[in-house]
Structures are given as C-alpha cells and as structure tokens.
Amino acid sequence: MGFVNKTPAGTYRANWRDSANRQKAKTFRTKKEAKAFLAEVEGALNKGTYVDPHAGKVRFGEFATRWLAGRSVEARTAERTLSMMRTHLLPKWTDWPLAQIDHLAVQEWVTDLRRTLAPATVAKCYGLLSMVLQTAIRARLIAVNPTEGVKVPRNRSGEARPATVSREVFFGKLLPAVPAEHRAIVAAAAGTGLRWGECAGLAWGSVDLDRAVLRVVQVAVETHGGVVVRPYPKTRAGVRTVPMPAFLVAELRQRRGDTEPDPRALVFADRDGGPLRRSNFRRRVWLPSLVRAGLLGQVVEVGPGRWRAVWPGRAGVDLSAEFGTEQAAAAHVATEAVGGLRFHDLRHSYATWLVTDGVPINLVQRVMGHEQASTTLDRYTHTPDDYADRVRRTFADDPLTFDPPERPHGPDEPPSDVS
C-alpha cells in the first residue's frame, strides 16, 4: 500500500513498491496530484500493466541498438532494417527519451518525411518506429505506443496493376530476344512461376527431366555482401514440386548437354559456378532483351549508320537520341528507360495463364508456393485483355439461354399486368 508524505521543501512525495517490491517515489507540487498518481500506480499494479515512470528515460538510440541485436531475421531483412534505422530513424530519435516521444512528435516526423521520400518508404519508416516502441511497451518502459493513430501517406505502390505478358508475346517476341545462354532461366520463370531466388538457387539434383518436374527446396538470397544459397525457401509452402512444360524441358536438356552434372551444381550459375546476381542479370540481360523484343522503348534505323532510340523518361515523357549503331542505341534505352516488364512479372503471367485456362485455384496455389489461396487470387492473377469476349463465349450457343417466342397480342387481349 502506497502513501503520500510532505517534504521539507513543501512538496508532496508519492511512495510505493513496484512489482519487484522495490521502493519507488515521485514528487508532486500538491497533495492531490500525488494521491491521484498513486491511485493510478496501484491500479496498474493490480492489473499487471504497471510501468516504472522512470523507465522512460532510456534513450531511443540505446534501446534501438538492443532491439536490433535481439532480432532473429533473415540476413537481407536485417540489412534493410539497419539501413533504414541509420538513415531515417536514428538521426531524428537517437537522443529522445522513450517517454518523451509523443503522438504529435511522431506525426510531425512523418509529415516531414513525406516531403522527400516516397509514400511506400515513409510507411516503412513509420512501421519500423512502431515496432521498436511496441517492444518498449512489452519491456515495460513506456505505457502506450505514441505511433497509434498517426496519419501515414497512403502507399499506392501495391495498387498499381503488375504487368503481365500474353503467351503469344512471350513465345513470339520476348523469349527469342533473350540470349541463348540465358533463355532457360527466363523459360523457367514463365513455365513454372518460380521467383528469382528460386530460379537462381535451383540445383540439378532438384530437376527431373524424364518426369518433367522440378522441386523447390532452396533459394539464392542477395545482400550487399554477395549472394548466398539458403537451404529453405521463403515459406513452408514454398517447398513444392512443380511440373515443367515441354518448352522448358527442351531448354534445360540443351543447357545440361550430354554429361551428367553434379546434383549440387546450380542450374543457372555464373562463370564461377555461384548463383547469379539479380542486379547484374537485370542490367546485362533482361532489360536489353526487352528492348530487342520491342517491349521497352524503341530503336529504329533513320539513315545509313544512324539509329534513333526512344525511351520513356521519369517525367512520363518519351525521350530520344541518335546513335551510330543499333547496339549502342539499344544499350542506351536499356540503361535510361523507366518502367518495363519485370522478371517477377513472368510469375504473374504464369499464374494468370493457369487460371485463365481453368486450372483450379487450389492447384495454382500449390505450384506457386502460396500458403493462402487468397494470395494467389489477389496478387498473382489478372484480367486478360480479351476478358469480355471470354465472358460472352460462356453463353454462346447455350441451349439453356432464354429466347422469348414471337407472340403478338390479339386485338381483344389485354396487356399484361406488371404492377
């Protein structure tokens, strides 16, 4: 039971014992304030929600360091979190005592970030701050999370419709434009829906060309320190067996050759036998292939030894320049163009092809490696361009379609009562 006593200075001290039976005290200007505070403390102790009023003096930077050290996440996630913490959170909050971080201060910080950062980045910074402060609540350092109710700019990046490519465009334009040595990995993404990391981490021991199936059991993860092969996929559902179409089997047979490879060797390895780096593949192979396929910008001959390159710029306006060779023009478009089909969009296209052809969604979910069917439906299937004709064909020549008979009213026949 706590009590209040008057100090020689004329103030009033509230005295109580915390949940660890340690003596605590806090001084107030009036006796009424001291009693009110003491009542709150005793109520919190009884409910098990007690927070030491002095604990909030711990500075954010100190607590964030402990929070980072105590996390158990993948290397890439830890790398991104640390970068965001150093760049956007610590410069603002390092010296702030946890108890002094209030709702208004957080709202002002978020509003300030919006002036220089994209909404998606602001949302991630806000989310990281909220996670750290939520842990501070569990550690009984603060009583409430000041990030609750803060207005964050809406992240519309997920609302943009991911691009898909039709099978006609894929086989007729894109795949032929990919260099022969890299054609198999593009075929794997479009023919099995594998993610980049699953393609880059695929080993020959997981490929059965005779049965036309492959098994996803490991992935390649890229960080600033390099690319490592992780012996398990993104989720538990990611461990799966995927049937391979004939065109992919043919590409893999050609890539394997006549010799039997080491089962541990990567199917799509770099020159040193290690996993491919995604950023290098995108710059050197993927984007130039899109240009050659006519799916990113445009390169046209405008005269002897003159080639005009046209590409979409960041301001939404097409830019152009002339070059002495077609290769130089295509390389410039690949480097400067904004947007274009992503490698991951082949996974979107794969799922859309399956659903459009009537493959049951539970089977699509299985080969895609999703834990929830809703993920497959919401994120990886898209309306095909000819959806209206497909809907109409559902009722074409249907014997059950209603066809009203021709029956004119007689002169003495009253009209039907539809009231």
ABEGO torsion letter per residue (X at the ends): XBBBBBBAAGBBBBBBBBAAGBBBBBBBABAAAAAAAAAAAAAAAAAGABBBAAAAABBAAAAAAAAAAABBBBAAAAAAAAAAAAAAAAAAAAABBAAABBAAAAAAAAAAAAAABBAAAAAAAAAAAAAAAAAAAAAGABABBAABGBBBBBBAAAABBBBBBBAAAAAAAAAAABBAAAAAAAAAAAAAGBBAAAAAABBAAABBAAAGBBBBABBBBBBAAEBBBBABBABAAABBBBBBBAAAAAAAAAAAEABBBBAABBABBBAAGBBBBAAAAAAAAAAAAAAAAGABEBBBBAEBGBBBBBBBBAAGBBBBBBBABAAAAAAAAAAABBEEBBAAAAAAAAAAAAAAAGBBAAAAAAAAGBABAAAAAAAABBBBAAAAAAAAAAABGBAABBBBBBBBBBAABBBBBAX
